[in-house]
Amino acid sequence: MLYLLFFFFSPFTATVADTSDIVIQLEDEFIEGKNGHFFELEYENLNDEQDRPFVRFKVDQKFSTAVSGFRYYGETENYSEYHTPINVDIYSEDIIVISFDDNMDGVYDDRDTIVTSEGVRAFSQLLFKHNSDEKKDLKIKCQIAVELVNSDYQLYVYYATKSKGEIEISGKKTPIYFWKSLGTFDLKVGKHGIKRGNPFRLNKEFYRVTAYNPVANTLTISRIGSDEKLYGTSKNLYASEVLFDEALAFHNINKSEVADKKYHVLYFWGHWCGPCMSKMGATSNTLNALKSDIAVYNVSLMTGNYDDEEIIVRDIVSDYNLPDYAVIEKHSITSNTRPFINLFDNRTYPNFIVLDSDYKILYLEDDADINFAEYAATLE
């Protein structure tokens, strides 16, 4: 049995003057010892050309698994779905051959033949090919480890890329970093954690991340003018009206139907979510009791792990008489099919978010002292 352990860690580095746009060159280093995701794969028993028996692990994880955090700031649509295929061939507990198909042409390079009785640790860079004419390559540092445990082989792949450094503005230096994967991409600026998509303060000025280039390994932050709205995903920040409109259009909701609403309520749920389903009757009663000047969006996340999943969701909406706009969102590696989920960076199910008519975030249940039913009673 094969266990693959994946994790990314990444702060970033730069020293700059006090300008509106700051491009930060990231410097990566490998770290280990962090817990991450486990992937379980089978290995197969084979014989080589000399009829010597060996077992082979095929390491070929999807792009979305390896670099999920890139999706928020980076361009990912044109990258190949899978990274560099790797074969790990184990002839015995002390002879291991690792080969890489860097060009993804089916030809493996026997880069490393390791003789060991303690397992093996080999450093490498996994390669993602770009599918456009630009021919860009994205390389991720990793470490491969093979061990024989209780007569069974275990192979771990550590994606542990840490970029760290500091920004210097008006003579003041501030360390800043972020996690590249695990679906978060949250920032750490100085000692303060910043939720993904939110602005942060440096030297009494607010900044936001405006671009991330995984190929050039740069991150751009831009200063926010004092007369600009602060957009983000936390209470008292504003949701982007442009992105909200795009979500409406994606789900074929006519903006004119909701333009005059006093509030917008988004209910994030999933049919696979136990707490969502156990409360669905009460939730429906609360939502149906809202006033007519409140627009309700029931945002259901499909996992892709069930047959006829959309039918399942539609039946729940009908059976529980969920009001107004029932929209279904799902994961896709090639396009944004989760516009509402991505706009609010929603990671909690069930969850309720309330906006006013200017798209200011008034309430998030996953960060509130009272539940949505109690808060809904205060909406006038």
C-alpha positions, 0 to 999 in steps of 0.5 A: 500500500502506498501513502502519499503525504502532500503539503505546501508551505510558502511565505514570500520575499521582497524589499521595496520602496513605498509604491502602490504596486509591489511585485514580490519575488518568492524564494522557495525552500524545502521543509518537512515535518508538517502533517498534510494530506494522505493519498492511498495508492496500490503498487503492482508487482512486475518483472524487468527485462532480466526477469528480476521481480520488483514492485512499482508505485506510479506517482501521478497526482492531479494538478488540483491536488498538488497546487489547489491554493494557486487557483485563487490568485494564479492562472491555472486553466492552461496547465496540464492536469497531471504533474510529471509522472514518476515511477518508484521501482523497489527491487528490495528494501535496499535497492530502489530505482526512481525514474521521472518522465519530465517531458510527459512523453512516456519516456522515463529517465532513471535519474536516481538509483539508490542503495539503502537499508534505511529507506530513501529520500530524493529531492526533485521538482515536479513539472506541470506543462503549459498547454498554450503556445507560451510553453510555460513550465511550473515546477514544484519542489518535492521530496520522495521517501520510501520505507519498508514497514511491516513487510509492506512498502510505503512511499511518501511524497512531500510537497513542502515549498516554503518561501519566506522574506520581508517587505520594506516600506518607508524603512519598516520591514514586515515578514509576510508569507502564505500557504500555497495549498491545502485550499487556503492561501491565507496570508500571514503579515507580520503576526497577523493572519489574513483570510484569503481575499481580504485586505491587510494593513502595512504602515497605516495603508491598506493593501491587497493581493492582486496577482500571483504568478506560479511560473515566475514565482512572484506575488503582487500586492497593491495599495488601496486608495483611502477613498476606495471600498475595502473588498473581502470576505469578512464582516464589514468588508464589501463583496465585489459587485462585479463578481456577484453579477458574474455569479448571477449571470452564471446561474441565469438569475436576472439582476433586475429581479434582485437589484432593489432588494434590501438584503441578500442572503446566501445559504451554503449547504450540501446534500452530503453535509449531515448538519445541513440535512438535519437542520433543513426543515428548520432552515427552510422555515427560517428562509421562507419567513424572510420578508419579500425585500430579501433575496435568498440564494440557496448555494448547493455544492456538488462533490461529483462522488454521487450518481444523479447528484443534481437530481438529488439536490433538486429533489431536496430543494423541492421536498423542503420548499427552499425559497427563491434561487436554488443554484448548484455549484461544483468543482472544475479544474478548467473553469469557475463553476463555483462563482458564489463559493469562490466569491465568499471563499466559503469553506463552512457547511452549513453557512449563512452570509448576509449582504446589504443592498451595497453588497456590504457583508453584515453577517457570517454565521461561521464567525458570529455570536448568534445563529442565523435564525436569531439574526434573521429576526433582526432584519427590518 
